[in-house]
Amino acid sequence: MKLPIQNIRILIIEDDLAVARSLRDGLTREGYTIYHCDSGKEGVEKIKKIQPHLIILDIRLPDGLGFDFCRQIRQAGMYQPILILTVRDEPIDKVLALEIGADDYMTKPYNPSELNARIRALLRRAYGEFASSESKLIFVDDLVVDMLKATVSRDHALINLTPTEYRLFVYMAQHPGQVFSRTQLINAIRDCDAEEINDGQTITVYMRRLREKLEYDPAHPRLILTVPGLGYRLVAGSIQY
């Protein structure tokens, strides 16, 4: 799996507090970061805010059916893996869940070992060795890059990047943790329809501009890091799907 397990956020949408507590405790022991909501509406809003890497969704919720919320999630353009976990074991329910966008379906009571195995399989398919090379989204910390819309946002607020700034950031985000020299960055975007970049000093200017727009504290960056004598790297832990 490409993404370190401690960086993986899982959202549980479950109104049975005993079940939610059991899921939270078990998955926390596995090393995941866990969030919980007890209603579908709150869950959909939470997905937009925290951008979890995987969602565990119950069907019977106090404000509607999980099927409807699963459909809402997909219609909103959110493609995180969804695992339905429910007491409903009718074949038609499983067929419906998969048809409207769920990625897997398990019934309660569940076997913790099987649940962990299914979660790992979903994460491998989405972010690991089986992930599609045609990635639509890239997450860097709390930043979201939408490759289809060519946008970068934080908490659903768009960040205004120039074409060159956008291409530089995307290039680095596609290679998290890798150190790039200024020459490598120039060559990476030289063939693009972007502002002309001819020297390393110009790259330095663009890195400064990106930090001003993307970092909480540009004077003390934690995303775009300088590697003395070598160049720049973006923090490891970026993911694509």
C-alpha positions as CSV (number, residue, x, y, z in Angstrom):
1,M,0.0,0.0,0.0
2,K,1.4,3.4,-1.0
3,L,-0.2,5.4,1.8
4,P,1.2,4.9,5.3
5,I,-1.5,3.3,7.5
6,Q,-1.3,6.1,10.1
7,N,-2.3,8.6,7.5
8,I,-5.5,6.8,6.5
9,R,-8.7,8.4,7.7
10,I,-11.8,6.2,8.0
11,L,-15.3,7.6,8.5
12,I,-17.9,5.4,10.2
13,I,-21.5,6.4,9.6
14,E,-23.4,4.3,12.2
15,D,-26.2,5.2,14.7
16,D,-25.7,2.2,16.9
17,L,-23.2,3.5,19.4
18,A,-22.1,0.1,20.6
19,V,-21.3,-1.0,17.1
20,A,-19.6,2.3,16.3
21,R,-17.5,2.1,19.5
22,S,-16.4,-1.5,18.6
23,L,-15.5,-0.5,15.1
24,R,-13.6,2.6,16.3
25,D,-11.6,0.7,18.9
26,G,-10.7,-2.1,16.6
27,L,-9.7,0.0,13.7
28,T,-7.8,2.4,15.9
29,R,-5.7,-0.5,17.2
30,E,-4.9,-1.3,13.5
31,G,-3.4,2.2,13.2
32,Y,-6.1,4.1,11.3
33,T,-7.5,7.5,12.2
34,I,-11.2,7.1,12.9
35,Y,-14.1,9.6,12.6
36,H,-17.7,8.8,13.5
37,C,-21.1,10.2,12.6
38,D,-24.5,8.8,13.7
39,S,-26.6,10.2,10.8
40,G,-26.4,10.1,7.0
41,K,-26.7,13.9,6.6
42,E,-24.0,14.6,9.1
43,G,-21.9,11.9,7.4
44,V,-22.2,13.5,3.9
45,E,-21.1,16.8,5.4
46,K,-18.2,15.2,7.3
47,I,-16.9,13.6,4.1
48,K,-16.7,17.0,2.4
49,K,-14.8,18.4,5.4
50,I,-12.3,15.7,6.3
51,Q,-12.0,13.9,2.9
52,P,-11.7,10.3,4.5
53,H,-10.0,7.6,2.5
54,L,-12.7,5.1,3.2
55,I,-16.3,5.1,4.4
56,I,-18.1,2.5,6.5
57,L,-21.8,3.1,6.0
58,D,-24.8,1.5,7.7
59,I,-28.1,1.1,5.8
60,R,-30.5,1.8,8.6
61,L,-29.9,5.4,9.8
62,P,-32.2,7.7,11.8
63,D,-32.6,10.2,8.9
64,G,-32.8,7.8,6.0
65,L,-31.4,4.8,4.2
66,G,-27.7,4.3,3.6
67,F,-28.6,3.6,0.0
68,D,-29.7,7.1,-0.5
69,F,-26.7,8.6,1.2
70,C,-24.4,6.4,-0.8
71,R,-26.1,7.7,-3.9
72,Q,-25.6,11.3,-2.7
73,I,-21.9,10.8,-2.1
74,R,-21.4,9.5,-5.6
75,Q,-23.5,12.2,-7.2
76,A,-21.5,14.8,-5.4
77,G,-18.4,13.5,-7.1
78,M,-16.8,11.9,-4.1
79,Y,-15.2,8.6,-5.0
80,Q,-13.8,7.2,-1.8
81,P,-14.3,3.5,-1.3
82,I,-17.6,2.8,0.5
83,L,-18.1,-0.4,2.5
84,I,-21.7,-1.1,3.5
85,L,-21.9,-2.7,7.0
86,T,-25.5,-3.7,7.9
87,V,-27.8,-6.3,9.5
88,R,-29.7,-6.6,6.2
89,D,-28.7,-9.7,4.4
90,E,-31.1,-9.9,1.5
91,P,-29.3,-10.5,-1.8
92,I,-31.3,-7.7,-3.4
93,D,-29.9,-5.2,-0.8
94,K,-26.3,-6.2,-1.8
95,V,-27.1,-5.9,-5.5
96,L,-28.7,-2.5,-5.0
97,A,-25.8,-1.2,-2.8
98,L,-23.2,-2.2,-5.4
99,E,-25.2,-0.8,-8.3
100,I,-25.5,2.7,-6.7
101,G,-21.8,3.0,-6.0
102,A,-20.8,0.9,-2.9
103,D,-17.6,-1.0,-3.3
104,D,-18.2,-3.8,-0.8
105,Y,-21.0,-5.2,1.4
106,M,-20.8,-7.0,4.8
107,T,-23.4,-8.1,7.2
108,K,-23.5,-7.8,11.0
109,P,-22.4,-9.5,13.2
110,Y,-19.1,-9.2,11.4
111,N,-15.8,-11.0,11.8
112,P,-13.2,-8.4,12.7
113,S,-10.4,-10.2,10.8
114,E,-12.6,-10.4,7.7
115,L,-13.5,-6.7,8.0
116,N,-9.8,-5.7,8.3
117,A,-9.0,-7.8,5.3
118,R,-11.7,-6.2,3.2
119,I,-10.7,-2.7,4.3
120,R,-7.1,-3.5,3.3
121,A,-8.3,-4.8,-0.1
122,L,-10.4,-1.7,-0.8
123,L,-7.4,0.6,0.1
124,R,-5.1,-1.4,-2.1
125,R,-7.4,-1.0,-5.0
126,A,-8.0,2.7,-4.4
127,Y,-4.5,3.8,-3.4
128,G,-2.1,0.9,-3.6
129,E,-0.6,-1.4,-6.2
130,F,-4.0,-1.9,-7.9
131,A,-4.9,1.8,-8.1
132,S,-5.7,3.2,-11.5
133,S,-3.1,5.3,-13.1
134,E,-5.9,7.6,-14.3
135,S,-6.2,9.3,-11.0
136,K,-8.9,11.9,-10.6
137,L,-8.1,13.4,-7.2
138,I,-4.9,14.0,-5.3
139,F,-4.9,14.7,-1.6
140,V,-2.0,16.5,0.0
141,D,-2.7,16.9,3.7
142,D,-5.9,18.9,3.7
143,L,-5.5,20.1,0.1
144,V,-7.5,18.5,-2.7
145,V,-6.4,18.6,-6.3
146,D,-9.2,17.8,-8.8
147,M,-7.4,16.7,-12.0
148,L,-10.6,16.8,-14.0
149,K,-11.4,20.4,-13.0
150,A,-7.7,21.5,-12.7
151,T,-8.4,23.0,-9.3
152,V,-6.8,23.0,-5.9
153,S,-9.0,23.6,-2.8
154,R,-9.0,23.5,1.0
155,D,-12.3,23.0,2.9
156,H,-14.1,23.5,-0.4
157,A,-12.6,26.9,-1.0
158,L,-10.8,27.2,-4.3
159,I,-7.2,28.4,-4.2
160,N,-6.3,30.6,-7.1
161,L,-3.1,29.2,-8.8
162,T,-1.7,30.3,-12.1
163,P,-1.3,27.5,-14.7
164,T,2.4,27.2,-14.0
165,E,1.9,27.1,-10.2
166,Y,-0.8,24.5,-10.7
167,R,1.4,22.3,-12.9
168,L,4.3,22.5,-10.6
169,F,2.3,21.6,-7.6
170,V,0.5,18.7,-9.4
171,Y,3.9,17.3,-10.6
172,M,5.3,17.3,-7.1
173,A,2.1,15.9,-5.7
174,Q,2.2,13.0,-8.1
175,H,5.7,12.1,-6.7
176,P,5.3,12.7,-2.9
177,G,8.5,12.6,-0.9
178,Q,10.7,12.8,-4.0
179,V,13.4,15.4,-4.1
180,F,13.5,17.5,-7.3
181,S,16.3,19.8,-8.5
182,R,15.3,23.1,-10.0
183,T,16.4,21.7,-13.4
184,Q,14.1,18.7,-13.1
185,L,11.1,21.0,-12.3
186,I,11.9,23.2,-15.3
187,N,12.1,20.1,-17.5
188,A,8.9,18.6,-16.1
189,I,6.7,21.5,-17.3
190,R,8.7,22.9,-20.2
191,D,6.5,21.3,-22.8
192,C,3.3,22.6,-21.2
193,D,1.4,25.7,-22.3
194,A,2.6,27.7,-19.3
195,E,4.6,30.8,-18.6
196,E,8.2,30.4,-19.8
197,I,10.6,29.1,-17.1
198,N,14.3,29.2,-18.1
199,D,16.3,29.2,-14.9
200,G,16.4,27.9,-11.3
201,Q,15.8,31.3,-9.8
202,T,12.4,31.4,-11.5
203,I,11.6,28.1,-9.9
204,T,12.6,29.6,-6.5
205,V,10.1,32.4,-7.1
206,Y,7.3,29.9,-8.0
207,M,8.0,27.8,-4.9
208,R,7.7,31.0,-2.8
209,R,4.4,31.8,-4.4
210,L,3.1,28.3,-3.9
211,R,4.0,28.5,-0.2
212,E,2.2,31.9,0.1
213,K,-0.9,30.4,-1.3
214,L,-0.9,26.8,0.1
215,E,1.0,27.0,3.5
216,Y,-0.7,28.1,6.7
217,D,2.6,29.7,7.7
218,P,4.7,30.3,4.5
219,A,7.7,31.3,6.6
220,H,7.7,27.9,8.2
221,P,6.5,25.5,5.5
222,R,5.4,22.0,6.3
223,L,4.2,20.9,2.8
224,I,6.7,22.3,0.3
225,L,10.1,21.7,1.8
226,T,13.5,22.9,0.7
227,V,16.3,20.3,0.6
228,P,19.5,22.3,1.0
229,G,21.8,21.9,-2.0
230,L,19.4,19.7,-3.9
231,G,16.0,21.4,-4.5
232,Y,12.5,20.8,-3.2
233,R,10.2,18.0,-2.2
234,L,6.6,17.7,-1.3
235,V,5.7,16.0,2.0
236,A,5.3,12.2,1.7
237,G,1.8,10.9,2.3
238,S,0.0,12.4,-0.7
239,I,-2.5,10.0,-2.2
240,Q,-4.3,9.7,-5.6
241,Y,-7.5,8.1,-6.7
